[in-house]
């Protein structure tokens, strides 16, 4: 993604399908900022009565730097959150 794409993602507060590949496997994350997560949870609870997300990662804002830092920290712990 280029800089413009990252600005759009930060504005949206969400990005799905962030795929991390390492020698131990593959993991796909849904990344949210706290505000967008609260909005999404509230809307889905209202509409369908539940919220689910596989491999949810919440960062202060959806920027490349925040996502890379969070994934690096997870990797250091062997992806055990």
N, CA, C and O atoms as CSV, one atom per row, in Angstrom:
chain,resi,resn,atom,element,x,y,z
A,1,UNK,N,N,0.845,-1.179,0.000
A,1,UNK,CA,C,0.000,0.000,0.000
A,1,UNK,C,C,0.891,1.243,0.000
A,1,UNK,O,O,1.979,1.247,0.576
A,2,UNK,N,N,0.414,2.274,-0.645
A,2,UNK,CA,C,1.176,3.516,-0.637
A,2,UNK,C,C,0.684,4.422,0.494
A,2,UNK,O,O,-0.231,4.070,1.238
A,3,UNK,N,N,1.305,5.584,0.607
A,3,UNK,CA,C,0.995,6.513,1.704
A,3,UNK,C,C,-0.479,6.922,1.694
A,3,UNK,O,O,-1.102,7.019,2.751
A,4,UNK,N,N,-1.024,7.156,0.533
A,4,UNK,CA,C,-2.442,7.543,0.424
A,4,UNK,C,C,-3.361,6.433,0.940
A,4,UNK,O,O,-4.338,6.705,1.638
A,5,UNK,N,N,-3.047,5.192,0.595
A,5,UNK,CA,C,-3.835,4.056,1.086
A,5,UNK,C,C,-3.804,3.989,2.612
A,5,UNK,O,O,-4.827,3.743,3.251
A,6,UNK,N,N,-2.617,4.211,3.192
A,6,UNK,CA,C,-2.501,4.163,4.654
A,6,UNK,C,C,-3.292,5.281,5.313
A,6,UNK,O,O,-3.875,5.083,6.379
A,7,UNK,N,N,-3.318,6.454,4.689
A,7,UNK,CA,C,-4.112,7.557,5.236
A,7,UNK,C,C,-5.592,7.186,5.224
A,7,UNK,O,O,-6.309,7.471,6.183
A,8,UNK,N,N,-6.044,6.564,4.162
A,8,UNK,CA,C,-7.445,6.125,4.074
A,8,UNK,C,C,-7.760,5.092,5.154
A,8,UNK,O,O,-8.811,5.166,5.789
A,9,UNK,N,N,-6.865,4.134,5.368
A,9,UNK,CA,C,-7.092,3.101,6.380
A,9,UNK,C,C,-7.124,3.710,7.775
A,9,UNK,O,O,-7.945,3.321,8.606
A,10,UNK,N,N,-6.240,4.658,8.035
A,10,UNK,CA,C,-6.233,5.307,9.347
A,10,UNK,C,C,-7.550,6.049,9.574
A,10,UNK,O,O,-8.101,6.026,10.675
A,11,UNK,N,N,-8.044,6.699,8.539
A,11,UNK,CA,C,-9.312,7.421,8.634
A,11,UNK,C,C,-10.472,6.459,8.887
A,11,UNK,O,O,-11.359,6.759,9.686
A,12,UNK,N,N,-10.472,5.320,8.221
A,12,UNK,CA,C,-11.515,4.318,8.409
A,12,UNK,C,C,-11.452,3.677,9.791
A,12,UNK,O,O,-12.481,3.323,10.368
A,13,UNK,N,N,-10.236,3.530,10.319
A,13,UNK,CA,C,-10.069,2.923,11.636
A,13,UNK,C,C,-10.135,1.409,11.637
A,13,UNK,O,O,-10.299,0.790,12.688
A,14,UNK,N,N,-10.008,0.817,10.468
A,14,UNK,CA,C,-10.129,-0.641,10.363
A,14,UNK,C,C,-9.413,-1.123,9.112
A,14,UNK,O,O,-9.410,-0.454,8.079
A,15,UNK,N,N,-8.810,-2.291,9.226
A,15,UNK,CA,C,-8.253,-2.973,8.054
A,15,UNK,C,C,-8.326,-4.479,8.326
A,15,UNK,O,O,-7.950,-4.941,9.404
A,16,UNK,N,N,-8.797,-5.214,7.372
A,16,UNK,CA,C,-8.900,-6.661,7.512
A,16,UNK,C,C,-7.905,-7.364,6.614
A,16,UNK,O,O,-7.368,-6.775,5.676
A,17,UNK,N,N,-7.669,-8.610,6.910
A,17,UNK,CA,C,-6.802,-9.410,6.056
A,17,UNK,C,C,-5.330,-9.078,6.142
A,17,UNK,O,O,-4.593,-9.256,5.172
A,18,UNK,N,N,-4.888,-8.590,7.308
A,18,UNK,CA,C,-3.457,-8.337,7.493
A,18,UNK,C,C,-2.805,-9.690,7.751
A,18,UNK,O,O,-2.955,-10.266,8.828
A,19,UNK,N,N,-2.087,-10.184,6.765
A,19,UNK,CA,C,-1.519,-11.524,6.825
A,19,UNK,C,C,-0.056,-11.460,7.260
A,19,UNK,O,O,0.752,-10.728,6.689
A,20,UNK,N,N,0.259,-12.247,8.287
A,20,UNK,CA,C,1.618,-12.333,8.802
A,20,UNK,C,C,2.110,-13.759,8.570
A,20,UNK,O,O,1.475,-14.725,8.991
A,21,UNK,N,N,3.238,-13.871,7.901
A,21,UNK,CA,C,3.829,-15.177,7.614
A,21,UNK,C,C,5.174,-15.236,8.328
A,21,UNK,O,O,5.990,-14.324,8.196
A,22,UNK,N,N,5.401,-16.298,9.076
A,22,UNK,CA,C,6.687,-16.519,9.735
A,22,UNK,C,C,6.985,-17.998,9.676
A,22,UNK,O,O,6.153,-18.779,9.215
A,23,UNK,N,N,8.157,-18.396,10.134
A,23,UNK,CA,C,8.559,-19.791,9.989
A,23,UNK,C,C,7.667,-20.746,10.773
A,23,UNK,O,O,7.707,-21.954,10.538
A,24,UNK,N,N,6.870,-20.234,11.691
A,24,UNK,CA,C,5.953,-21.073,12.463
A,24,UNK,C,C,4.553,-21.141,11.895
A,24,UNK,O,O,3.720,-21.882,12.416
A,25,UNK,N,N,4.268,-20.393,10.847
A,25,UNK,CA,C,2.944,-20.455,10.259
A,25,UNK,C,C,2.477,-19.145,9.655
A,25,UNK,O,O,3.266,-18.271,9.297
A,26,UNK,N,N,1.171,-19.047,9.557
A,26,UNK,CA,C,0.512,-17.878,8.974
A,26,UNK,C,C,-0.607,-17.457,9.925
A,26,UNK,O,O,-1.293,-18.297,10.507
A,27,UNK,N,N,-0.778,-16.152,10.070
A,27,UNK,CA,C,-1.865,-15.632,10.895
A,27,UNK,C,C,-2.452,-14.420,10.186
A,27,UNK,O,O,-1.718,-13.575,9.674
A,28,UNK,N,N,-3.775,-14.338,10.159
A,28,UNK,CA,C,-4.463,-13.222,9.521
A,28,UNK,C,C,-5.177,-12.432,10.609
A,28,UNK,O,O,-5.923,-13.000,11.407
A,29,UNK,N,N,-4.949,-11.122,10.641
A,29,UNK,CA,C,-5.522,-10.252,11.663
A,29,UNK,C,C,-6.556,-9.304,11.085
A,29,UNK,O,O,-6.469,-8.891,9.928
A,30,UNK,N,N,-7.544,-8.965,11.915
A,30,UNK,CA,C,-8.417,-7.831,11.687
A,30,UNK,C,C,-7.918,-6.764,12.640
A,30,UNK,O,O,-7.836,-7.003,13.845
A,31,UNK,N,N,-7.582,-5.582,12.120
A,31,UNK,CA,C,-6.992,-4.528,12.925
A,31,UNK,C,C,-7.982,-3.362,13.034
A,31,UNK,O,O,-8.514,-2.889,12.030
A,32,UNK,N,N,-8.218,-2.912,14.263
A,32,UNK,CA,C,-9.124,-1.806,14.531
A,32,UNK,C,C,-8.446,-0.784,15.425
A,32,UNK,O,O,-7.516,-1.104,16.165
A,33,UNK,N,N,-8.927,0.457,15.345
A,33,UNK,CA,C,-8.613,1.403,16.396
A,33,UNK,C,C,-9.763,1.315,17.411
A,33,UNK,O,O,-10.830,0.809,17.066
A,34,UNK,N,N,-9.580,1.785,18.635
A,34,UNK,CA,C,-10.603,1.608,19.673
A,34,UNK,C,C,-11.953,2.229,19.333
A,34,UNK,O,O,-12.993,1.657,19.661
A,35,UNK,N,N,-11.954,3.387,18.684
A,35,UNK,CA,C,-13.218,4.053,18.351
A,35,UNK,C,C,-13.998,3.245,17.326
A,35,UNK,O,O,-15.190,2.993,17.504
A,36,UNK,N,N,-13.336,2.845,16.268
A,36,UNK,CA,C,-14.021,2.064,15.220
A,36,UNK,C,C,-14.481,0.715,15.760
A,36,UNK,O,O,-15.556,0.237,15.395
A,37,UNK,N,N,-13.677,0.094,16.628
A,37,UNK,CA,C,-14.078,-1.179,17.217
A,37,UNK,C,C,-15.362,-1.021,18.014
A,37,UNK,O,O,-16.276,-1.834,17.882
A,38,UNK,N,N,-15.443,0.018,18.841
A,38,UNK,CA,C,-16.656,0.253,19.632
A,38,UNK,C,C,-17.861,0.475,18.725
A,38,UNK,O,O,-18.946,-0.036,19.003
A,39,UNK,N,N,-17.683,1.227,17.652
A,39,UNK,CA,C,-18.776,1.466,16.705
A,39,UNK,C,C,-19.222,0.158,16.047
A,39,UNK,O,O,-20.417,-0.119,15.942
A,40,UNK,N,N,-18.261,-0.628,15.615
A,40,UNK,CA,C,-18.567,-1.888,14.936
A,40,UNK,C,C,-19.250,-2.862,15.881
A,40,UNK,O,O,-20.235,-3.501,15.510
A,41,UNK,N,N,-18.738,-2.980,17.089
A,41,UNK,CA,C,-19.345,-3.878,18.082
A,41,UNK,C,C,-20.778,-3.442,18.353
A,41,UNK,O,O,-21.689,-4.268,18.326
A,42,UNK,N,N,-20.989,-2.156,18.613
A,42,UNK,CA,C,-22.334,-1.655,18.889
A,42,UNK,C,C,-23.299,-1.915,17.756
A,42,UNK,O,O,-24.430,-2.345,17.985
A,43,UNK,N,N,-22.865,-1.661,16.537
A,43,UNK,CA,C,-23.718,-1.864,15.371
A,43,UNK,C,C,-24.071,-3.332,15.175
A,43,UNK,O,O,-25.229,-3.669,14.932
A,44,UNK,N,N,-23.084,-4.196,15.281
A,44,UNK,CA,C,-23.355,-5.622,15.077
A,44,UNK,C,C,-24.212,-6.197,16.195
A,44,UNK,O,O,-25.051,-7.060,15.936
A,45,UNK,N,N,-24.025,-5.747,17.425
A,45,UNK,CA,C,-24.879,-6.193,18.532
A,45,UNK,C,C,-26.318,-5.777,18.248
A,45,UNK,O,O,-27.253,-6.560,18.420
A,46,UNK,N,N,-26.476,-4.544,17.814
A,46,UNK,CA,C,-27.813,-4.027,17.499
A,46,UNK,C,C,-28.452,-4.788,16.346
A,46,UNK,O,O,-29.637,-5.117,16.397
A,47,UNK,N,N,-27.676,-5.065,15.313
A,47,UNK,CA,C,-28.220,-5.685,14.105
A,47,UNK,C,C,-28.388,-7.196,14.206
A,47,UNK,O,O,-29.409,-7.739,13.786
A,48,UNK,N,N,-27.377,-7.881,14.768
A,48,UNK,CA,C,-27.454,-9.346,14.756
A,48,UNK,C,C,-27.306,-9.984,16.137
A,48,UNK,O,O,-27.359,-11.206,16.272
A,49,UNK,N,N,-27.120,-9.148,17.158
A,49,UNK,CA,C,-27.088,-9.674,18.519
A,49,UNK,C,C,-25.763,-10.238,18.987
A,49,UNK,O,O,-25.693,-10.854,20.050
A,50,UNK,N,N,-24.701,-10.034,18.202
A,50,UNK,CA,C,-23.386,-10.539,18.616
A,50,UNK,C,C,-22.300,-9.864,17.783
A,50,UNK,O,O,-22.565,-9.269,16.738
A,51,UNK,N,N,-21.079,-9.976,18.277
A,51,UNK,CA,C,-19.907,-9.522,17.531
A,51,UNK,C,C,-18.849,-10.599,17.650
A,51,UNK,O,O,-18.578,-11.091,18.745
A,52,UNK,N,N,-18.259,-10.961,16.544
A,52,UNK,CA,C,-17.147,-11.901,16.553
A,52,UNK,C,C,-16.063,-11.383,15.618
A,52,UNK,O,O,-16.335,-10.730,14.610
A,53,UNK,N,N,-14.851,-11.693,15.980
A,53,UNK,CA,C,-13.715,-11.345,15.117
A,53,UNK,C,C,-12.623,-12.361,15.374
A,53,UNK,O,O,-12.319,-12.685,16.522
A,54,UNK,N,N,-12.052,-12.847,14.332
A,54,UNK,CA,C,-10.958,-13.800,14.442
A,54,UNK,C,C,-9.644,-13.028,14.443
A,54,UNK,O,O,-9.429,-12.162,13.595
A,55,UNK,N,N,-8.778,-13.336,15.381
A,55,UNK,CA,C,-7.467,-12.690,15.478
A,55,UNK,C,C,-7.578,-11.168,15.452
A,55,UNK,O,O,-7.001,-10.499,14.596
A,56,UNK,N,N,-8.319,-10.652,16.394
A,56,UNK,CA,C,-8.527,-9.220,16.524
A,56,UNK,C,C,-7.287,-8.555,17.105
A,56,UNK,O,O,-6.724,-9.031,18.091
A,57,UNK,N,N,-6.869,-7.462,16.496
A,57,UNK,CA,C,-5.737,-6.675,16.965
A,57,UNK,C,C,-6.207,-5.229,17.054
A,57,UNK,O,O,-6.652,-4.658,16.058
A,58,UNK,N,N,-6.112,-4.633,18.241
A,58,UNK,CA,C,-6.527,-3.249,18.444
A,58,UNK,C,C,-5.280,-2.408,18.696
A,58,UNK,O,O,-4.477,-2.712,19.578
A,59,UNK,N,N,-5.134,-1.347,17.908
A,59,UNK,CA,C,-3.999,-0.438,18.011
A,59,UNK,C,C,-4.535,0.981,18.198
A,59,UNK,O,O,-5.698,1.244,17.890
A,60,UNK,N,N,-3.706,1.898,18.699
A,60,UNK,CA,C,-4.185,3.266,18.939
A,60,UNK,C,C,-4.774,3.938,17.698
A,60,UNK,O,O,-5.792,4.624,17.791
A,61,UNK,N,N,-4.151,3.749,16.557
A,61,UNK,CA,C,-4.676,4.196,15.273
A,61,UNK,C,C,-4.126,3.246,14.212
A,61,UNK,O,O,-3.048,2.672,14.368
A,62,UNK,N,N,-4.881,3.094,13.147
A,62,UNK,CA,C,-4.538,2.114,12.115
A,62,UNK,C,C,-3.497,2.722,11.173
A,62,UNK,O,O,-3.811,3.221,10.092
A,63,UNK,N,N,-2.257,2.657,11.627
A,63,UNK,CA,C,-1.136,3.115,10.807
A,63,UNK,C,C,-0.184,1.944,10.599
A,63,UNK,O,O,-0.178,0.981,11.365
A,64,UNK,N,N,0.600,2.047,9.571
A,64,UNK,CA,C,1.580,0.989,9.305
A,64,UNK,C,C,2.515,0.808,10.495
A,64,UNK,O,O,2.827,-0.318,10.883
A,65,UNK,N,N,2.960,1.922,11.070
A,65,UNK,CA,C,3.894,1.871,12.195
A,65,UNK,C,C,3.272,1.160,13.400
A,65,UNK,O,O,3.921,0.318,14.020
A,66,UNK,N,N,2.028,1.490,13.733
A,66,UNK,CA,C,1.366,0.857,14.877
A,66,UNK,C,C,1.136,-0.631,14.647
A,66,UNK,O,O,1.324,-1.442,15.553
A,67,UNK,N,N,0.733,-0.983,13.443
A,67,UNK,CA,C,0.492,-2.392,13.132
A,67,UNK,C,C,1.798,-3.178,13.185
A,67,UNK,O,O,1.849,-4.262,13.766
A,68,UNK,N,N,2.848,-2.640,12.584
A,68,UNK,CA,C,4.137,-3.336,12.601
A,68,UNK,C,C,4.669,-3.494,14.025
A,68,UNK,O,O,5.202,-4.547,14.375
A,69,UNK,N,N,4.525,-2.455,14.842
A,69,UNK,CA,C,4.999,-2.534,16.234
A,69,UNK,C,C,4.216,-3.581,17.015
A,69,UNK,O,O,4.800,-4.356,17.773
A,70,UNK,N,N,2.909,-3.609,16.837
A,70,UNK,CA,C,2.083,-4.585,17.558
A,70,UNK,C,C,2.399,-6.006,17.113
A,70,UNK,O,O,2.504,-6.905,17.948
A,71,UNK,N,N,2.551,-6.221,15.820
A,71,UNK,CA,C,2.846,-7.560,15.319
A,71,UNK,C,C,4.247,-7.993,15.742
A,71,UNK,O,O,4.461,-9.165,16.052
A,72,UNK,N,N,5.194,-7.073,15.758
A,72,UNK,CA,C,6.540,-7.407,16.237
A,72,UNK,C,C,6.506,-7.843,17.693
A,72,UNK,O,O,7.168,-8.810,18.071
A,73,UNK,N,N,5.735,-7.134,18.511
A,73,UNK,CA,C,5.611,-7.507,19.926
A,73,UNK,C,C,4.958,-8.881,20.071
A,73,UNK,O,O,5.378,-9.687,20.902
A,74,UNK,N,N,3.936,-9.145,19.266
A,74,UNK,CA,C,3.306,-10.471,19.300
A,74,UNK,C,C,4.293,-11.552,18.860
A,74,UNK,O,O,4.352,-12.630,19.452
A,75,UNK,N,N,5.060,-11.255,17.824
A,75,UNK,CA,C,6.029,-12.230,17.317
A,75,UNK,C,C,7.070,-12.576,18.375
A,75,UNK,O,O,7.471,-13.732,18.510
A,76,UNK,N,N,7.505,-11.565,19.125
A,76,UNK,CA,C,8.487,-11.814,20.186
A,76,UNK,C,C,7.947,-12.763,21.226
A,76,UNK,O,O,8.712,-13.491,21.859
A,77,UNK,N,N,6.641,-12.768,21.414
A,77,UNK,CA,C,6.011,-13.672,22.363
A,77,UNK,C,C,5.504,-14.955,21.729
A,77,UNK,O,O,4.730,-15.691,22.342
A,78,UNK,N,N,5.936,-15.224,20.510
A,78,UNK,CA,C,5.518,-16.447,19.821
A,78,UNK,C,C,4.066,-16.437,19.399
A,78,UNK,O,O,3.458,-17.496,19.243
A,79,UNK,N,N,3.495,-15.242,19.210
A,79,UNK,CA,C,2.096,-15.063,18.827
A,79,UNK,C,C,1.130,-15.641,19.853
A,79,UNK,O,O,0.019,-16.053,19.519
A,80,UNK,N,N,1.570,-15.664,21.100
A,80,UNK,CA,C,0.673,-16.049,22.199
A,80,UNK,C,C,0.197,-14.780,22.868
A,80,UNK,O,O,0.950,-14.146,23.608
A,81,UNK,N,N,-1.035,-14.405,22.618
A,81,UNK,CA,C,-1.573,-13.156,23.187
A,81,UNK,C,C,-2.323,-13.418,24.470
A,81,UNK,O,O,-2.841,-12.485,25.084
